Amino acid sequence: MRKHSKSNKTYFAPGEVAEMLMVSPASVRNWASKGTLKSVSTPGGHRRFMRHEIERFAREKNLTIQTLDDDTLRILVVDDNVQVTEYLSLFFSRLDANVTTMKAHDGFTAGRLVQVFEPHVVLLDLMMPGLDGFNVCAQIKSDAASKATRVIAMTSFYVDANVARALSAGAECCIEKPFDTDQLLTLLGLQDNAL
């Protein structure tokens, strides 16, 4: 699991600010667009928020700042099947581990959430309408800001050609749906956290 030291961190991504203020990333983007929560832009055009600015904003709006846990594993679940994303979100929430999940039901939303949520792991369905998982994976891996993100592909069409194409796009592995939850926990390093 990739760890970030939040205690000494100066700049925060929109997803981290959303977690800290216990609001949606959309709220953070809205405040930033209106200028009520000031941000700076990275050379790649991504918004970042300074700690003192988040604290000022929270005081003015009477919001409580939740401390970000260094050990929180951020997982983005991407699948056009809502039952799959709901199941995995519930499954991860019941673990005895610090896991935060977000869900996307299409490739375009997934691409946006990779930037704002900055997941450590993306569980990515390969067969989606519009922008499919192969292309989403390739985009994640070609962007300098997200190329270190782990991508675990998942598919109901588990054939050699799809597995090879997913690996070629940058996925670390491809698992078959319906998947074995023990296998998934092992891949995520959470095998000792099942209740």
N, C-alpha and C positions, 0 to 999 in steps of 0.2 A: 504494500500500500504506500502511495506517495504521501508524504507528510509535508505540511506547510506550517511554519512557525508564525502564528497569528499575533502573538504577544508583542513582537518587535516589528511587525509589518506596518508600513506607512500607507501604502495604496491598496485599495480593495476593488475587486470587480463587482459589477452590478448584482450578480447572483449572491456574492458574499454579503453585500450591503442588505439585500432583501432578507437573507437569513438573520443578520444582526438585528434588523428592525422588525422582523417577523411580519413581513409584508410580501406581496408578489413582486417578481422582477419587473412586471409592467408598471407598478406604482413607482419604483425607483426610476425607471426610464422616463416616466411622465414628469416626476419632480425635476429630473435633470433637464428635460426639454424646456420646462417652464423657468429653469434657472433658480428654483428655490433650494435645490440641493446641487451645489456647484461640483463640477467634475473637470478633469483634465483628459486630454486625448493622447493615446499612445501613438507612436509613429504609424502603426497599423490601423489607426482610426477607432480603437476601442476605448470606451469610457473607463476611467479609474477615479476613485473617490478617496480623498485624504482622510485619515482618521479624525483629525480635529474638525473637519467639515461635517463628518457624519455625527460627531458628538454635538456640535452646535445645532445642527438640524434636529436631532433627537430632543434636545432641551427645548427648543422653540415649539416643537409639535407635541411635547409631552409623551414621547415614545421611549420605551425601555429598550436599551441595547442589550441584546443577548450575546454573551461571549461565544465566539466561534471556537469549537473544540478542535485542537490540533489533530485529533485522531478521527475526525469525521470523514467517512468515505462517501463521496458524492457519486451517485449512479444515475445516469440518464437512460431511461427505458424507452426505446423507440419501436413502436409496432402499430400498424393500422388497425389491429384487433384490440379494441378497448378492453375486452375481458383479460387479455394477456397483460396489458399495462397495469390494470387494477390489481390483478392477482399478484404480480411481482412487487408492486408498491406495498401491498398488504403483507406479503411474505417478508420483505426486508424490514418493515416496521415492527414485526414481531420478533426479530432477532435480538439477542442480547449483545448488541454492538451499536456503535455510533455510525449509523448509515442514514444519509439523506437522499431521497429519490425525487426525480422530476420525470414527467411523462411527455412524450411527443407522439402524435398519431400520423405524422407524415414527415417526409424527408426535409421539407423546407423549414418546418418548425424545429426539427432536430438541429439543423444547421445553426439556427438563431440561438437555440438554447445552449449549444456547445460553447458559444461565445460568452453568453451572460452567466450561465450556471457553472462553467468551467469544470465539468465532471472529471473524475479520475478514470471512470469506466463508462463506456457506452455499450449497452446491450442492444444490438441493432438487428431488427428483422430485415432480411434481404429483399423479400418480395412485397413491395408497397407500390400503390399507384402513384403516378407522377414521378417524383425523384426517388428512385429505388435505393436500397441499402448499399449496393455496390458503389454507386456514385457518392452517397453520403460519406461512406468510409474513405473513399479516395480524397474527398474534399477535406475531411478532418485531418488526414495524414499529410496533405500537401500544404496546409496552413501552418506557418511557424509557431503560431500561438497555441495550436492544439495538437501538433504532431506527436507529442508525448502521451496523449490520451490513449488509454487502452481501449481497443474495440473488440468486443466479443460478438461475432455474428451468430444469428440464430435463424433457422429456417425449417419449415415443414417439408420443403423440397430438397432433402439432404441427398444430393447426388454428387459424384466426384467433380463434375464441371462447375457446380455452384460453389463447392468448398474451395476448389482451386482459384476460382474468380475472386472469392472473398479474401483469401490469403494474398492474392496478387494485389488487391486494392489496399492492403495494409492491415487487415484483421489479424489478431494474434491466433485465433482459432475460430472454428465454426461448430456450433452444437445443434443437435437435432431437436425440433419441437414435435411433440411435447417433450420437454427436457427433464433430465434427472436433476432434482434440486440439490442432491448431495454433490453431484459433479459441478453444478454452478457455484455452490458455496466453496468448494475446493479451489476452483478457478479464481474466485474473488479473495481467497485467503480467509474466509469466514467459517470454515468447517467446524471450528470450536465454539461458534456463537449461536448455534441452533438451540432453541429452547426445548 
